[in-house]
Amino acid sequence: MTAISLETTATPPLDMLWLEITTKCQLNCVHCYNNSGPEGTHGTLSLNDWAQILDDAARAGISSIQFIGGEVTLHPDLEQLVYHAVAVGIAHIEVYSNLVRVTERHWAAFSRPGVRLATSWYSDDPEEHRRITARPTYTRTLSNIAEARRRGIPVRAAIPRVYDAQRVRAARDVLVNLGVPRIGDDDVRGLGRGATGCGGRDMGQLCGGCGNGGMAVLSTGTVTPCTLARWLEVAHVGDAPLPDIYYGPAMRKAAGEIETAAGASTGFCQPRRCEPSECAPDQ
């Protein structure tokens, strides 16, 4: 008879993986949780390293991944990683991009079955958009959202509430007029450049579900419960198979601490707003 781990049976299955492939970004958003910007890097993992992670994810039965940065379109291997994720059978592949610079090679990768886009949107006012992103990129992002819709690529958008007087409702109207079907909004987390205290490491700013159902691999190979909880370094991706890291004591301890600090009372409530789930409620 095979012994069944109590930890494993009490923990929701690992079904989601965030792959933060870079912290390099052409923007310098005032609220960025990981301080991405022009001085960021693509980290230490090679194309082969990321491909191996995707292979391991497929073998582990992980059905959803999200490529995130930084700005993922600045990573030279993004298209190859998307194609590889499709090839190994990952069912749901989301690319989170600011959609400032999208080449034909990117569009070709994004048009593959099972691939969808996500982006952040801030305002109907180009100047307010510039104040938040620190770059005059309103028109580029807008046109690429429209282009994604024209090409039939699924796209969702998030509207972070950065300022009290931010034109969130009008920003939503712009997206609705473009035909974006999934639009969410959320308060900015006090992490990274959005931090107001605790050195940007306040677990109370997290949703409380980090490390339950998903985890993140950063561009250095560090594994954390979530990209937002990046200071909670649980393991290196090369230390063990992904399920062993996820169900291991270090991840379970970190997930429990986050749940307590965030005051989560719903346990492993699904879906979480931070996940690119098709059934996530629009906010």
DODRENTI-99796 format. One record per residue (C-alpha): residue in three letters; x, y, z. Coordinates in Angstrom, 1 decimal, decimal comma. Example, Ala and Ser with C-alpha at 12.3 -4.5 7.8 and 13.67 -1.06 7.14 Angstrom:
SITE  aa   east  north     up
SITE Ala   12,3   -4,5    7,8
SITE Ser   13,7   -1,1    7,1
REM end
This chain:
SITE  aa   east  north     up
SITE Met    0,0    0,0    0,0
SITE Thr    1,3    3,4   -0,9
SITE Ala    1,3    6,0    1,9
SITE Ile   -0,5    9,3    1,0
SITE Ser    0,9   12,5    2,3
SITE Leu   -1,4   14,4    4,6
SITE Glu    0,0   17,6    3,2
SITE Thr   -0,8   16,6   -0,3
SITE Thr   -4,4   15,6    0,5
SITE Ala   -5,0   18,9    2,3
SITE Thr   -3,5   21,1   -0,4
SITE Pro   -5,2   22,0   -3,7
SITE Pro   -3,5   20,5   -6,7
SITE Leu   -0,8   22,4   -8,5
SITE Asp   -2,5   23,7  -11,6
SITE Met   -1,0   27,2  -12,3
SITE Leu    2,5   28,4  -12,9
SITE Trp    3,7   32,0  -13,2
SITE Leu    6,9   32,3  -15,3
SITE Glu    8,5   35,7  -14,7
SITE Ile   11,0   35,6  -17,5
SITE Thr   12,4   39,1  -17,2
SITE Thr   12,3   42,3  -15,1
SITE Lys   13,3   44,4  -18,1
SITE Cys   10,6   46,9  -19,2
SITE Gln   10,5   50,0  -21,4
SITE Leu    8,0   51,5  -18,9
SITE Asn    8,7   52,6  -15,3
SITE Cys    5,2   52,3  -13,8
SITE Val    4,8   54,0  -10,4
SITE His    3,1   51,0   -8,9
SITE Cys    5,2   48,1  -10,3
SITE Tyr    5,3   45,3   -7,7
SITE Asn    8,7   44,0   -8,8
SITE Asn   10,4   47,4   -9,7
SITE Ser   10,8   46,5  -13,4
SITE Gly   12,2   49,1  -15,7
SITE Pro   14,8   49,8  -18,4
SITE Glu   17,6   48,6  -16,0
SITE Gly   16,0   45,2  -15,4
SITE Thr   17,5   42,0  -16,8
SITE His   16,4   38,7  -18,2
SITE Gly   17,8   36,9  -15,2
SITE Thr   20,0   33,8  -15,3
SITE Leu   17,8   31,1  -16,8
SITE Ser   18,5   30,1  -20,4
SITE Leu   16,1   29,1  -23,1
SITE Asn   16,9   25,5  -22,3
SITE Asp   16,2   26,1  -18,6
SITE Trp   12,8   27,5  -19,4
SITE Ala   12,0   24,8  -21,8
SITE Gln   12,8   22,2  -19,1
SITE Ile   10,5   24,0  -16,7
SITE Leu    7,7   23,8  -19,3
SITE Asp    8,4   20,1  -19,9
SITE Asp    8,3   19,5  -16,1
SITE Ala    5,0   21,5  -15,9
SITE Ala    3,4   19,4  -18,6
SITE Arg    4,5   16,1  -16,9
SITE Ala    3,1   17,4  -13,6
SITE Gly   -0,3   18,0  -15,2
SITE Ile   -0,2   21,8  -14,8
SITE Ser   -2,8   23,1  -17,2
SITE Ser   -2,2   26,9  -17,0
SITE Ile    0,8   29,1  -17,2
SITE Gln    1,4   32,8  -17,5
SITE Phe    4,5   34,4  -19,0
SITE Ile    5,0   37,7  -17,2
SITE Gly    7,7   40,3  -16,6
SITE Gly    8,9   43,0  -16,7
SITE Glu    7,8   43,2  -20,3
SITE Val    7,8   39,8  -21,8
SITE Thr    8,1   41,0  -25,5
SITE Leu   11,6   42,3  -24,7
SITE His   12,8   38,8  -23,9
SITE Pro   14,5   37,4  -27,0
SITE Asp   13,1   33,9  -26,5
SITE Leu    9,4   34,7  -25,8
SITE Glu    8,1   33,3  -29,1
SITE Gln   10,1   30,1  -28,8
SITE Leu    8,8   29,6  -25,2
SITE Val    5,2   30,1  -26,3
SITE Tyr    5,6   27,6  -29,1
SITE His    7,2   25,1  -26,7
SITE Ala    4,4   25,5  -24,2
SITE Val    1,9   24,7  -27,0
SITE Ala    4,0   21,8  -28,2
SITE Val    4,1   20,1  -24,7
SITE Gly    0,4   20,4  -24,3
SITE Ile   -0,1   23,2  -21,8
SITE Ala   -3,8   23,9  -22,2
SITE His   -4,0   27,6  -21,1
SITE Ile   -1,1   29,9  -22,0
SITE Glu   -1,4   33,5  -21,1
SITE Val    1,1   36,2  -22,0
SITE Tyr    0,9   39,3  -19,8
SITE Ser    2,3   42,3  -21,8
SITE Asn    2,1   46,0  -21,8
SITE Leu    1,5   45,7  -25,6
SITE Val    3,7   48,6  -26,4
SITE Arg    5,9   46,7  -28,9
SITE Val    4,5   43,7  -30,6
SITE Thr    6,2   42,4  -33,7
SITE Glu    4,8   40,1  -36,4
SITE Arg    6,8   37,2  -34,8
SITE His    5,0   37,9  -31,6
SITE Trp    1,6   38,0  -33,2
SITE Ala    2,3   34,7  -34,9
SITE Ala    3,1   33,1  -31,5
SITE Phe    0,1   34,8  -29,8
SITE Ser   -2,2   33,4  -32,6
SITE Arg   -1,5   29,8  -31,6
SITE Pro   -4,3   27,7  -30,2
SITE Gly   -4,6   28,0  -26,4
SITE Val   -2,7   31,3  -26,2
SITE Arg   -4,3   34,5  -24,9
SITE Leu   -3,1   37,9  -24,0
SITE Ala   -3,5   40,0  -20,9
SITE Thr   -2,6   43,7  -20,3
SITE Ser   -2,9   46,6  -17,9
SITE Trp   -4,9   49,6  -18,8
SITE Tyr   -5,2   52,8  -16,8
SITE Ser   -7,3   55,6  -18,3
SITE Asp   -9,1   57,1  -21,3
SITE Asp   -6,7   60,1  -20,8
SITE Pro   -3,3   59,7  -22,5
SITE Glu   -1,7   62,1  -20,0
SITE Glu   -3,0   60,2  -17,0
SITE His   -1,8   57,0  -18,7
SITE Arg    1,7   58,6  -19,1
SITE Arg    1,8   59,7  -15,4
SITE Ile    1,3   56,1  -14,3
SITE Thr    3,6   54,4  -16,8
SITE Ala    6,2   57,2  -17,1
SITE Arg    6,1   56,8  -20,9
SITE Pro    3,8   58,2  -23,6
SITE Thr    2,6   54,8  -24,7
SITE Tyr   -1,2   55,2  -24,6
SITE Thr   -1,7   55,0  -28,3
SITE Arg    0,6   52,0  -28,9
SITE Thr   -1,1   49,9  -26,2
SITE Leu   -4,6   51,0  -27,4
SITE Ser   -3,8   50,1  -31,0
SITE Asn   -2,3   46,7  -30,1
SITE Ile   -5,4   45,8  -28,0
SITE Ala   -7,5   46,6  -31,1
SITE Glu   -5,1   44,6  -33,2
SITE Ala   -5,4   41,5  -30,9
SITE Arg   -9,2   41,8  -31,2
SITE Arg   -8,9   42,1  -35,0
SITE Arg   -6,8   38,9  -35,2
SITE Gly   -9,2   37,0  -32,9
SITE Ile   -6,7   36,6  -30,1
SITE Pro   -8,4   36,3  -26,7
SITE Val   -7,4   39,3  -24,5
SITE Arg   -8,3   40,4  -21,1
SITE Ala   -7,4   43,7  -19,3
SITE Ala   -6,8   44,7  -15,7
SITE Ile   -7,3   48,3  -14,5
SITE Pro   -5,1   48,9  -11,4
SITE Arg   -6,5   51,7   -9,3
SITE Val   -3,3   53,8   -8,8
SITE Tyr   -4,8   57,2   -7,8
SITE Asp   -8,0   58,1   -6,0
SITE Ala   -9,2   60,3   -8,8
SITE Gln   -8,1   58,0  -11,6
SITE Arg  -10,6   57,7  -14,5
SITE Val  -11,3   54,0  -14,0
SITE Arg  -14,8   54,0  -15,2
SITE Ala  -13,9   55,9  -18,4
SITE Ala  -10,9   53,5  -18,9
SITE Arg  -13,3   50,6  -18,7
SITE Asp  -15,5   52,2  -21,3
SITE Val  -12,6   52,4  -23,8
SITE Leu  -12,0   48,7  -23,4
SITE Val  -15,7   47,9  -23,7
SITE Asn  -15,9   49,9  -26,9
SITE Leu  -12,9   47,8  -28,2
SITE Gly  -14,8   44,6  -27,5
SITE Val  -12,5   43,4  -24,7
SITE Pro  -14,7   40,7  -23,0
SITE Arg  -12,9   40,4  -19,7
SITE Ile  -12,1   43,5  -17,7
SITE Gly  -11,1   43,5  -14,1
SITE Asp   -9,9   46,2  -11,7
SITE Asp   -8,1   46,1   -8,4
SITE Asp   -6,4   48,3   -5,8
SITE Val   -2,6   48,7   -6,2
SITE Arg   -0,8   46,4   -3,8
SITE Gly    1,7   48,0   -1,5
SITE Leu    4,6   46,1   -2,9
SITE Gly    7,7   47,2   -4,9
SITE Arg    7,3   50,7   -6,2
SITE Gly    3,7   50,7   -4,8
SITE Ala    5,0   50,2   -1,3
SITE Thr    4,3   52,6    1,5
SITE Gly    5,9   50,7    4,3
SITE Cys    7,4   47,3    5,4
SITE Gly   10,1   47,6    2,8
SITE Gly    7,6   46,4    0,2
SITE Arg    7,4   43,0    1,9
SITE Asp    4,0   43,2    3,6
SITE Met    2,2   39,8    3,4
SITE Gly   -1,0   41,6    4,4
SITE Gln   -1,0   43,1    0,8
SITE Leu   -1,4   39,7   -0,7
SITE Cys   -4,7   37,9   -1,6
SITE Gly   -4,0   35,1    1,0
SITE Gly   -4,2   32,3   -1,6
SITE Cys   -0,6   32,5   -2,8
SITE Gly    1,0   29,0   -3,0
SITE Asn   -2,3   27,2   -3,0
SITE Gly   -3,0   25,9   -6,5
SITE Gly   -0,1   27,8   -8,1
SITE Met    3,4   29,1   -7,6
SITE Ala    5,9   31,3   -9,5
SITE Val    9,3   30,8  -11,0
SITE Leu   11,4   34,0  -11,3
SITE Ser   14,0   34,7  -13,9
SITE Thr   16,7   33,8  -11,5
SITE Gly   15,2   30,3  -11,0
SITE Thr   13,9   31,2   -7,6
SITE Val   10,5   29,6   -6,8
SITE Thr    8,1   31,6   -4,7
SITE Pro    4,4   31,2   -3,8
SITE Cys    3,5   34,1   -6,2
SITE Thr    5,3   36,7   -8,2
SITE Leu    3,9   39,3   -5,7
SITE Ala    5,4   37,3   -2,8
SITE Arg    8,8   37,3   -4,4
SITE Trp   10,8   37,8   -1,2
SITE Leu    9,6   34,4    0,1
SITE Glu   12,2   32,3   -1,6
SITE Val   11,1   28,7   -1,2
SITE Ala   13,5   26,9   -3,5
SITE His   15,5   27,0   -6,7
SITE Val   13,7   25,5   -9,6
SITE Gly   16,6   23,0  -10,1
SITE Asp   16,4   21,7   -6,6
SITE Ala   13,5   19,2   -7,2
SITE Pro   10,6   18,4   -9,5
SITE Leu    7,9   21,1   -9,4
SITE Pro    5,3   19,1   -7,5
SITE Asp    7,9   18,2   -4,8
SITE Ile    8,7   21,9   -4,4
SITE Tyr    5,0   22,8   -4,3
SITE Tyr    3,9   20,1   -1,8
SITE Gly    7,2   20,5    0,2
SITE Pro    7,3   21,9    3,8
SITE Ala    8,9   25,2    2,7
SITE Met    6,1   26,1    0,3
SITE Arg    3,4   24,9    2,7
SITE Lys    4,9   27,0    5,5
SITE Ala    5,1   30,1    3,3
SITE Ala    1,5   29,6    2,0
SITE Gly    0,2   29,2    5,6
SITE Glu    2,0   32,4    6,7
SITE Ile    0,5   34,4    3,8
SITE Glu   -3,0   33,1    4,5
SITE Thr   -2,7   34,1    8,1
SITE Ala   -1,2   37,5    7,4
SITE Ala   -3,7   38,4    4,7
SITE Gly   -6,6   37,4    6,9
SITE Ala   -7,9   34,9    4,3
SITE Ser  -11,0   33,3    5,7
SITE Thr  -12,2   31,4    2,6
SITE Gly   -9,4   28,9    2,6
SITE Phe   -8,6   27,8   -1,0
SITE Cys  -11,4   29,8   -2,6
SITE Gln  -11,3   29,5   -6,4
SITE Pro  -11,0   31,3   -8,6
SITE Arg   -8,6   33,9   -7,3
SITE Arg   -8,6   37,3   -9,1
SITE Cys   -4,8   37,1   -9,7
SITE Glu   -5,2   34,0  -11,8
SITE Pro   -5,9   34,1  -15,5
SITE Ser   -8,8   31,7  -15,1
SITE Glu  -11,5   31,6  -17,7
SITE Cys  -14,1   31,5  -15,0
SITE Ala  -12,7   34,3  -12,9
SITE Pro  -15,4   36,9  -12,2
SITE Asp  -15,1   40,3  -13,9
SITE Gln  -14,7   43,0  -11,3
REM end
